[in-house]
Amino acid sequence: MFTFLGKRQRFCDGLSRRNFLSIGAFGAGLSLADMLRLQAATRDNASQAGDIKPTRPKAAIMIYLPGGPSHMDMYDLKPEAPMEFRGEFKPIATNVPGVQISEHFPMQARMWDKLAVIRSLVAVDEHSDSQVMTGYTENKNRTEHHPSIGSVISKLRTGNSDIPPFVSLRGMSVGCEPGFLGVAHRAFTPDGRGLENLKLRSTSDRMDDRKSLLSTFDTVRRDVDTGTTMKGMDAFTGRAFDMIASGTVRNALDLTKEEPRTLDRYKKVEPFLRARRLVESGVGCVTLAYGGWDTHSSNFKTLKNQLPELDRGIANLIQDLHDRGMEDDVVTVVWGEFGRTPKINMSDAGRDHWSPVMSAMIAGGGLKMGQAIGASSARGEYPKDRPYKVPEVLATIYQALGIDPAMTFPNGTGRPMYVLDERQPVTELLA
């Protein structure tokens, strides 16, 4: 397994969260062959227990904005509020009558009939992606270990595909953990530098590469097999090599396969293009992170740079999915862990943490688009109507994917646990 440290990400709470990137494997110190063994074993056990039901071949793209993006400057502007609340940005009309968004989102504004926003979403004051990925806070998951949505999709995906069901383009994080579903359902975490590890040098080197790869991926922690001795190359080790040698994942991550015009459209927002290529190749869940949104100071200066690029990434991704006839097959959500204070911190021109209300953009999946759901108060301080919680948005995404959020999995002690405890969907999104 090839593992190296990703970028260190520091938030205002002083904690540093370093991402661990594992190339060609799923992390946790296990080889890819180990992961495949564990995944098949858990799948077989669940099948025998009748827990697995086939799902529709749909996918999710989770776009996480770390640090807490400002709802007041993106999707929920308040032009009538006092200056110390409304800030510097102005709203612009979208192509859906009555819906306005930030002036720095012109591309999304022109295609709002393909998008929707929830403006009355209640969050928690916690610098973590745990809630938006699992439906539970990081504090609760320290003891309960609920799985991420990508891990649930991994658990339910059947077959012998050489495509990993869950890919994180931002390394491992608290929210990407599989929890009580087990390490077999951790995210596959590729990285650009590691793509060379997924590439065979030449046909003549194929057998040497095979032996080298098998040696790497099957320096197996034999204790996984509870002490039994493994002899030779088993089918799982062969499949581990095949996942690498098939080239499907490597090709999906290789942006040189795209036309120059496409690469130009995605310049500086390449993870959005990789996400599109991965779901095209058959990945069930892709998560990516963009930017840093912990804007306690220089809020407007930072957003003037970041919002246009985010706008371009979202708009190109959603339009490409439509152009490929995938708009109903892929559900995309863009959100962070909470909003920012409606009242500006005048001393630093910033906005601080604000969990009482935030916004989330959602698209595709056969959901009802072209709308703004719920409303915040006149100064953007709290939900005015239709308050929703983060788990309820996840419940809606699960339904769009054909997954019942009321299904259960056994936790580490064998106790059945719901995918989500709070699972009332966002009814306005249900077509």
JOWOLIN-V256294 format. One record per residue. N is the residue number from 1. PHI is phi in whole degrees, 0 to 359 (999 if undefined). PSI is psi as a letter, one per 20 degrees, with the letter a starting at -180 (999 if undefined). OMEGA is omega in whole degrees, -180 to 180 (none if undefined). Layout:
# JOWOLIN-V256294
n:phi:psi:omega
N:PHI:PSI:OMEGA
N:PHI:PSI:OMEGA
This chain:
# JOWOLIN-V256294
n:phi:psi:omega
1:999:p:179
2:257:o:-178
3:230:p:175
4:213:r:-174
5:276:p:176
6:273:a:-179
7:290:q:177
8:280:p:-177
9:244:o:-176
10:245:p:177
11:250:r:-174
12:291:i:179
13:281:i:177
14:84:i:180
15:274:q:178
16:253:p:-179
17:243:o:-180
18:268:p:178
19:273:p:176
20:257:o:-176
21:258:p:-179
22:244:p:-175
23:264:p:177
24:76:j:179
25:213:r:-174
26:251:j:175
27:86:a:178
28:63:k:177
29:76:j:-179
30:253:q:174
31:284:r:178
32:300:h:177
33:299:g:177
34:300:g:-177
35:297:g:-180
36:294:h:177
37:300:g:-178
38:295:h:-179
39:296:g:180
40:293:h:-180
41:296:g:180
42:292:h:178
43:294:g:180
44:296:g:180
45:297:g:180
46:292:h:179
47:296:g:179
48:295:h:-180
49:275:i:179
50:77:k:-176
51:275:h:-174
52:261:p:175
53:238:q:-180
54:299:q:177
55:245:q:176
56:293:q:-178
57:283:m:178
58:255:r:-176
59:221:r:177
60:233:q:172
61:242:o:-178
62:256:o:-180
63:259:o:-174
64:257:p:179
65:254:n:-171
66:291:p:177
67:110:i:179
68:97:n:-179
69:285:q:-177
70:280:o:178
71:298:h:-176
72:291:i:-176
73:246:j:-176
74:238:f:-173
75:244:i:-175
76:218:m:-178
77:286:q:-178
78:235:m:-175
79:295:i:-179
80:268:i:-179
81:284:q:175
82:304:q:-175
83:305:h:-177
84:289:i:174
85:254:g:-172
86:289:h:177
87:76:a:-170
88:272:h:-170
89:272:q:180
90:249:q:176
91:278:q:173
92:232:q:180
93:285:q:172
94:263:a:178
95:279:j:173
96:250:o:-177
97:306:p:176
98:90:i:-180
99:252:p:177
100:237:q:176
101:222:a:-175
102:296:q:176
103:299:i:179
104:271:j:177
105:240:l:-176
106:294:h:-178
107:291:g:176
108:294:h:-180
109:300:h:-178
110:285:i:-178
111:232:k:-175
112:295:i:175
113:296:i:178
114:257:j:-174
115:228:r:173
116:210:q:178
117:227:q:171
118:252:o:-174
119:257:j:-174
120:234:l:-174
121:267:p:-179
122:265:p:-177
123:242:a:175
124:231:q:-179
125:276:n:-177
126:209:p:180
127:284:m:-177
128:199:q:175
129:271:j:-175
130:302:g:-175
131:293:g:-177
132:285:i:178
133:259:h:-177
134:244:h:-174
135:90:j:-179
136:225:q:-179
137:290:q:176
138:297:h:180
139:299:g:179
140:290:h:-177
141:289:i:176
142:298:h:180
143:245:h:-174
144:263:h:171
145:56:l:176
146:287:q:-177
147:278:q:174
148:288:r:179
149:299:h:178
150:296:h:179
151:290:h:175
152:297:g:177
153:299:g:178
154:301:g:-179
155:299:h:-173
156:268:i:179
157:285:p:-180
158:248:r:179
159:101:r:-176
160:246:k:-179
161:295:q:175
162:269:j:178
163:259:p:175
164:294:p:-176
165:286:h:-174
166:224:p:-179
167:235:p:173
168:251:o:179
169:273:j:-180
170:233:k:-179
171:77:a:178
172:278:q:177
173:218:r:179
174:303:g:-177
175:288:i:-180
176:269:i:-176
177:290:q:-180
178:277:i:180
179:57:c:-175
180:286:i:174
181:285:i:175
182:99:q:-173
183:295:i:177
184:298:i:-176
185:246:k:170
186:289:r:180
187:288:q:167
188:282:p:-172
189:236:n:179
190:283:r:177
191:212:q:-176
192:308:g:-179
193:295:h:-177
194:274:i:-179
195:298:h:179
196:298:h:178
197:288:i:180
198:261:j:-172
199:242:p:173
200:277:p:-172
201:287:g:-179
202:196:r:179
203:297:h:-178
204:294:h:-179
205:269:j:-170
206:303:g:-176
207:290:h:177
208:298:g:178
209:296:h:180
210:300:g:-179
211:296:h:-180
212:294:g:-180
213:296:g:-179
214:296:h:177
215:296:h:-180
216:288:g:-174
217:280:i:-180
218:238:k:162
219:281:m:-163
220:288:p:169
221:287:n:-170
222:296:i:179
223:293:i:175
224:301:h:-179
225:269:k:177
226:49:l:171
227:91:i:180
228:289:q:-178
229:271:p:178
230:266:p:-180
231:238:p:176
232:74:a:-177
233:265:o:180
234:271:r:-175
235:298:h:-178
236:288:h:177
237:295:h:176
238:299:g:179
239:291:h:176
240:302:g:177
241:294:g:-177
242:299:h:178
243:297:h:178
244:284:g:-172
245:288:h:-178
246:296:h:177
247:82:i:-175
248:297:g:-180
249:292:g:180
250:301:g:179
251:294:h:180
252:296:h:-179
253:274:i:-177
254:272:o:-175
255:285:i:177
256:292:i:177
257:286:i:-178
258:274:q:177
259:291:q:180
260:304:h:179
261:296:h:178
262:292:g:179
263:299:h:179
264:293:h:179
265:296:h:-177
266:260:j:-179
267:301:p:-179
268:76:i:176
269:231:k:-176
270:302:h:178
271:302:h:178
272:294:h:178
273:291:g:178
274:298:h:179
275:299:g:178
276:299:g:-178
277:293:h:-180
278:291:g:179
279:291:h:174
280:298:h:-177
281:281:i:176
282:116:j:177
283:292:p:-175
284:275:h:179
285:212:p:176
286:235:p:174
287:240:q:178
288:219:q:177
289:238:q:177
290:224:p:171
291:72:a:175
292:229:p:-167
293:239:j:-180
294:272:m:-166
295:268:m:175
296:292:h:176
297:224:q:178
298:50:l:-179
299:304:g:-173
300:285:h:176
301:297:g:179
302:295:g:-175
303:290:h:177
304:299:h:178
305:275:g:-172
306:276:h:-174
307:297:g:178
308:299:h:179
309:290:g:176
310:300:g:178
311:302:g:-179
312:292:g:179
313:298:g:-180
314:297:g:-175
315:297:g:180
316:293:g:179
317:299:g:-177
318:294:g:180
319:295:h:178
320:297:h:178
321:296:h:176
322:294:g:-178
323:298:h:-180
324:264:j:180
325:69:k:-176
326:253:j:-173
327:298:h:179
328:271:i:-177
329:265:i:-177
330:231:p:174
331:256:p:-177
332:241:p:176
333:229:q:180
334:235:o:-180
335:195:r:174
336:235:a:-175
337:277:h:176
338:194:r:177
339:268:a:177
340:239:q:-177
341:302:p:177
342:301:h:179
343:273:p:-175
344:287:p:172
345:282:n:-170
346:297:h:-178
347:294:h:-179
348:240:j:-178
349:53:l:-178
350:236:r:172
351:234:q:-176
352:260:a:-179
353:297:q:177
354:209:o:-179
355:269:i:-178
356:301:h:178
357:202:q:173
358:209:r:179
359:242:q:174
360:219:p:175
361:264:p:-179
362:221:q:-179
363:209:q:170
364:77:b:177
365:69:j:-176
366:78:j:179
367:278:r:-176
368:277:o:-175
369:258:a:176
370:74:l:-177
371:207:r:170
372:240:p:-173
373:257:p:179
374:73:r:179
375:209:q:172
376:262:r:-179
377:295:r:-173
378:302:h:179
379:251:j:177
380:70:k:-172
381:265:h:-177
382:198:r:179
383:295:p:177
384:269:h:175
385:207:r:179
386:52:l:177
387:294:p:176
388:234:q:176
389:254:q:-179
390:305:g:180
391:301:h:180
392:289:h:173
393:292:g:177
394:299:h:177
395:299:h:178
396:294:g:178
397:295:g:177
398:303:g:179
399:298:g:178
400:298:h:179
401:274:i:-179
402:82:k:-179
403:247:p:179
404:280:o:-179
405:291:i:177
406:267:i:178
407:291:q:-177
408:238:q:172
409:228:q:177
410:285:p:176
411:275:a:-175
412:297:h:179
413:261:j:-180
414:90:j:180
415:283:p:178
416:291:p:-178
417:237:p:176
418:295:q:171
419:303:g:176
420:223:p:174
421:279:h:177
422:258:o:-170
423:226:k:171
424:290:p:-175
425:283:r:173
426:282:n:-170
427:298:h:-179
428:295:h:-180
429:275:i:-176
430:282:o:-176
431:290:999:none
